[in-house]
């Protein structure tokens, strides 16, 4: 049995051209395969744009956790609660619309001035910031979809943030200093 080297590349002086063509063909094959693989990967990545691999596996959990929030002593909302980072980043953008008696409550770990934007939103909203006791410390009415990348930042620190359909805060007469009550213990 001939060794592999002598089978592919012959060692006779008259076979130098054949040996060079075999090597050149092999290199050309490697270059073509590399180009095709690179092109496929580059094309796939170009389709991703700013898509995050974490988002690829994202399934909103906001529908699984709801509580009732009562604001200004007369307005009750079925409220989707978000406390996970991915859910907070997505917020109401996972919905094409919500009902006027629905809201989203963002629950944070510490008091801070949490800012919001309208990235990927499909409808305008009101944003209401609440302190650790549930009192309204600031609000932004009618945050429009086309305001992105503008950032809405409260004037005071908050621990919770509520989002409603645009116009609900005014319709329900929710204002700074009003109290919103909810029981987060029902989520555990």
Order of alpha helices (4+ residues) and beta strands (2+ residues): alpha-alpha-alpha-beta-beta-alpha-beta-beta-beta-beta-alpha-beta
